[in-house]
Amino acid sequence: MATDTAVTTTYKVSGMSCGHCEGAVSAELTELPGVAEVRASAANGEVTVVSTAPLDEAAVRAAVDEAGYELAGTV
């Protein structure tokens, strides 16, 4: 769960269109060190990640790519 020291970052992800997409992206991002929570929304093409420290964007991009989608940047 999120704590007072948590970092929340919202990313724009291209290609998500359903709950399966949300689950695939969430599963990959959850594997990154320090990630406490992931909320993906195909409806608005955004993924919100709560982590214990700022995440390396290259690692986030690699995880999203692994899930089969494209990281378009932060919101």
NORDARA-V292420 format. One record per residue. RES is the residue in one small letter. SS is DSSP state (H for helix, E for strand, - for the rest). OMEGA is omega in degrees with one decimal (NA if undefined). NEAR is the number of other ideal C-beta (glycine too) atoms within 8 Angstrom. Layout:
<<RES:SS:OMEGA:NEAR> <RES:SS:OMEGA:NEAR>>
This chain:
<<m:-:-178.5:4> <a:-:177.5:7> <t:-:-179.8:7> <d:-:-178.9:3> <t:-:-177.5:5> <a:-:176.0:10> <v:E:178.8:10> <t:E:-179.9:8> <t:E:177.4:10> <t:E:-178.8:10> <y:E:172.7:15> <k:E:-179.1:11> <v:E:-179.8:15> <s:E:172.4:9> <g:-:178.6:8> <m:-:-179.1:13> <s:-:-176.7:5> <c:-:179.3:7> <g:H:177.9:6> <h:H:177.9:6> <c:H:179.6:13> <e:H:-178.8:12> <g:H:-179.5:9> <a:H:179.2:11> <v:H:-179.9:17> <s:H:-178.6:12> <a:H:179.5:9> <e:H:-177.8:11> <l:H:179.6:14> <t:H:-179.6:8> <e:-:-179.2:7> <l:-:179.0:11> <p:-:176.3:3> <g:-:-179.3:8> <v:E:-178.5:13> <a:E:-174.9:10> <e:E:176.2:8> <v:E:175.6:12> <r:E:-179.8:7> <a:E:177.8:14> <s:E:177.1:10> <a:-:-176.9:11> <a:-:-179.8:4> <n:-:177.0:5> <g:-:-178.1:10> <e:E:175.6:11> <v:E:177.6:14> <t:E:-177.7:11> <v:E:174.2:14> <v:E:-176.9:11> <s:E:-178.4:13> <t:-:178.4:8> <a:-:177.1:6> <p:-:-178.8:6> <l:-:174.9:13> <d:-:-176.0:6> <e:H:178.4:8> <a:H:178.5:6> <a:H:178.0:9> <v:H:179.6:14> <r:H:-180.0:9> <a:H:179.8:8> <a:H:179.1:13> <v:H:176.7:16> <d:H:179.9:10> <e:H:179.0:7> <a:H:177.5:10> <g:-:-177.8:6> <y:-:-176.0:13> <e:E:175.0:8> <l:E:-178.4:13> <a:E:179.4:8> <g:E:179.4:6> <t:E:-180.0:7> <v:-:NA:6>>
